[in-house]
Amino acid sequence: MRLSELRGRTVAVWGAGREGRAAVIAIAAHGPADLVAVDDSANFLTLPWEGPLAEAAPLVTGEEGFARLAAAEVVVRSPGVPQTHPWLVELRHRGVTVTQGTALWMADHGDRTVGVTGSKGKSTTSSLISHLLAAVDRPNVFGGNIGVPTLDLPEAELYVLELSSYQCSDLTDSPRVAVVTALFPEHLDAHGGEREYYRDKLNLLAYGPRTVVVNGADPRLLFELGDRAAVHAGTADSVNVAAGPDGTPWFHLVDRPLFPRAVLPLVGRHNEGNLCVALAVLDALGVDLVDRKDTLAVAVAEFQGLAHRLTEIADPSGLTFVDDTLATSPYAAMHAIDAYDGRPLTVIVGGNDRGVDYTPLREHLAEREITVIGIPDSGPRIVEALDGLPKVRTELVEDLAEAVRLARQLTPAGGVVLLSPAAPSYGRFRNFEHRSEVFAEAVRATAPA
């Protein structure tokens, strides 16, 4: 379904956040017969609904919202509405057409789009792709889950989108290049289970992309991919890391050296894999990696990484504070912890509790000396999962600011304080940016004079 097909129809936009707001403005411009916005989760974090938004569509809150959704010909849901929401289950049962802003946008722009998803690495990889394309004179617009909502994007010849499992689930068109960085159990409460999550994630590939690029080092992803044709980045047949001309690790295109691993400023083996995937995408788009290797090396060296993803905050105490608020699963937190292997480490965990199994985190920390501070809502359950590990010290506090204060007391000189929550931000914070702001302010407020 395209935006233009909403002309003259009754439409309800479900959600009043960033995506919902973008949808209302975009849909209103196409002349629906009736347009209403529904927010069934309004709370103290909800932003005002006023000005052009209120003029375009009245906002209905609370239980009345379901009646307005059920009366619509088309419901455009925000990504944050889970597949398991009782209202959504009933709407689908009644045969109501349900879509999303990203699906509407992709119908018109898929042939000009690189779409990136994955349980981990999608944010960094999509940012790298956009950055490197610009460096080799392929201008593009970046947006999606972590950037600008798709319906707010300007017209362009090429787009790079970072897409969540929620955004992928309602697609009926695939992008020109579909990219998957990793698969592990995530967001199970919102999708209904592990199988449903993988199905929704891989829906990105379901509608005939020209090229599929995946992380060839992820066994679960390869299993779920089956016999689908794809470029396996990170393997000897694609972009990979191997010993270079000087004996140190280099990035290669098959067996042709490109530049040293040391050029990449991002820590962690997982970021090597992210760059392999990004370079494989450029190769698929016709960029001559060998011919442009010097330009690419400079661009890689200049890439500073994402805010909120292993972002170090300067502090006069000598401690290194690290904002990794985008780590919303135990697997992501495990990668972040590994990036600081060998240094005294305190990690702050906890956020919106989706019932995730934290056994993998326990197994990962079984032999590691580390301090773990849990914050609401899921912090107590994470700490409970780590109970009995001989080298793991655990503490519980009431909020993120208190966690930072305690971390200063417990972390040895020269150590690292890592906010890698292994849980989403919603509930206590408006979004991940808000959680980062609170963390950074707590670091500033507790810094020694």
C-alpha positions, -999 to +999 in steps of 0.1 A: +000+000+000+012+035-009+005+068+007-014+079-023-039+050-018-051+066+014-068+094-004-105+094+003-102+066+029-108+066+067-075+063+084-064+060+121-028+065+132-020+045+163+007+061+184+015+097+193+053+095+194+079+105+167+066+079+142+030+087+148+035+124+144+053+119+111+025+096+098-002+121+106+015+150+087+023+128+057-011+111+055-030+144+059-012+158+028-028+130+007-064+139+015-079+111+035-117+112+041-111+111+078-080+110+099-077+104+137-048+097+160-050+072+188-028+070+219-037+042+244-005+047+264-005+084+273+014+091+305+036+118+321+062+114+293+038+121+265+045+152+245+017+178+238-005+172+208-011+206+194-006+230+164-005+214+129-009+179+145-042+187+162-054+205+131-047+174+109-061+148+133-078+149+167-061+128+193-082+101+211-068+085+243-077+057+265-102+029+259-122+050+233-092+046+210-101+010+201-135+020+187-118+046+165-093+021+153-119-005+145-140+020+125-111+029+102-105+013+068-067+015+074-048+016+107-012+029+105+004+017+137+036+031+152+065+006+155+061+006+193+027-011+191+035-048+198+022-076+177+008-091+209-013-061+218-049-073+223-063-045+202-040-054+173-048-090+175-085-082+174-081-057+145-063-084+124-091-109+133-117-084+120-098-080+088-088-044+093-059-033+071-029-026+093+003-011+081+031+013+092+046+045+080+078+027+070+058+002+049+040+031+032+072+048+025+091+017+013+064+011-014+075+043-031+112+043-023+124+007-020+143+006-052+165+035-039+171+021-005+196+001+015+177-014+045+196-026+075+183-047+104+197-071+130+195-080+166+228-061+171+249-039+149+222-024+127+228+011+140+265+012+136+264-007+103+238+015+087+257+046+099+289+032+084+273+025+051+259+060+049+292+076+059+313+055+035+289+061+006+292+098+010+330+095+011+331+078-023+307+104-039+275+085-034+253+111-016+225+096+004+200+103+031+201+084+064+171+077+086+148+051+101+147+036+136+176+056+150+174+086+127+146+106+111+113+087+106+110+076+070+079+097+064+100+128+073+128+120+049+135+144+020+136+132-016+169+117-025+185+094-051+197+069-024+186+061+012+202+042+040+177+030+067+182+014+100+151-007+106+139-024+138+120-057+138+089-038+145+093-017+113+102-048+092+072-067+103+046-049+082+067-044+050+052-055+017+082-043-003+119-050+002+146-025-002+171-027-031+198-040-008+185-059+023+211-063+051+210-084+083+238-081+108+229-106+135+200-127+150+194-136+186+163-137+207+150-102+213+117-084+219+100-117+224+072-102+244+063-078+216+065-104+188+050-134+205+080-157+206+114-164+191+101-179+159+078-149+154+106-124+161+128-141+134+099-141+110+093-104+115+130-095+113+135-114+081+104-100+065+129-074+052+140-100+027+106-114+017+098-092-013+126-096-038+155-074-029+182-073-056+209-081-031+210-096+004+241-090+025+245-108+059+270-113+086+285-146+076+300-152+110+266-154+127+255-191+128+219-185+139+214-160+111+228-184+086+206-212+098+175-190+096+186-178+061+186-213+048+195-216+012+186-180+003+212-164-019+232-138+000+266-122+003+283-136+034+304-107+047+332-116+071+341-148+052+369-155+028+345-151-002+336-115+007+350-086+028+370-102+057+397-096+082+429-115+078+467-110+082+478-082+059+511-073+042+527-063+075+514-093+095+488-073+114+450-077+108+438-060+077+404-057+060+404-076+026+381-080-003+384-117-007+423-119-009+430-083-019+442-061+011+423-029+016+436-012+049+447-022+084+422-031+112+439-004+132+423+023+110+389+015+125+386+035+157+357+014+171+365-012+198+354-048+198+354-077+174+318-071+166+327-038+151+351-055+127+321-075+115+300-044+112+326-028+089+329-060+068+291-059+062+292-022+054+320-026+028+302-056+013+272-034+008+293-008-010+307-036-032+272-047-040+263-011-050+291-011-075+318+008-055+353-004-065+367-011-030+402-018-042+404+013-063+389+035-036+407+018-007+427+049+003+396+071+004+377+045+024+406+041+049+404+079+056+367+078+060+368+048+083+394+065+104+372+096+107+341+076+117+334+084+153+307+059+160+272+065+172+262+085+202+249+061+228+268+032+214+301+026+234+305+064+236+331+074+261+325+105+283+355+124+296+358+126+334+384+143+356+385+113+380+404+091+356+375+067+353+361+060+319+323+064+317+308+047+286+273+054+273+260+022+256+223+028+261+215+013+227+224-021+241+189-032+248+195-070+251+218-093+271+237-102+239+244-065+231+256-059+267+279-090+264+296-075+234+301-042+252+316-059+282+340-078+260+351-045+244+366-035+278+382-069+287+412-065+309+401-033+327+383-030+360+346-028+350+313-017+366+283-022+344+249-006+350+220-028+338+182-027+338+153-010+321+119-019+306+114-056+316+102-077+287+107-110+304+140-117+286+161-147+296+193-135+312+209-169+314+232-161+285+246-131+304+251-153+335+271-178+314+291-150+298+301-136+332+308-170+349+346-165+351+347-127+349+355-103+378+330-075+374+306-053+394+270-052+382+246-025+394+209-031+387+183-004+382+145-007+377+126-023+362+145-054+351+177-047+372+166-069+402+158-098+379+192-095+362+210-094+395+190-125+406+202-143+375+238-136+384+234-148+420+261-172+431+288-162+405+320-160+427+337-131+409+306-110+402+296-083+428+260-071+425+242-041+438+207-027+434+197+010+434+165+029+427+175+050+397+202+057+371+217+087+389+222+067+421+238+040+400+264+064+388+271+077+423+276+042+436+297+032+405+322+060+414+327+045+448+331+009+437+351+012+405+389+011+410+411+039+396+416+036+358+384+015+355+354+017+333+318+025+343+296+011+315+259+019+310+249-012+289+214-018+302+205-051+284+169-036+283+150-009+265+145+026+279+107+029+278+088+032+310+112+053+330+124+074+301+109+089+269+134+071+247+170+060+245+182+096+240+165+106+273+182+078+292+215+090+277+208+125+289+201+114+324+233+093+324+255+121+311+240+146+336+246+121+365+283+118+354+287+156+353+268+161+386+290+136+405+324+145+390+350+156+414+356+193+415 
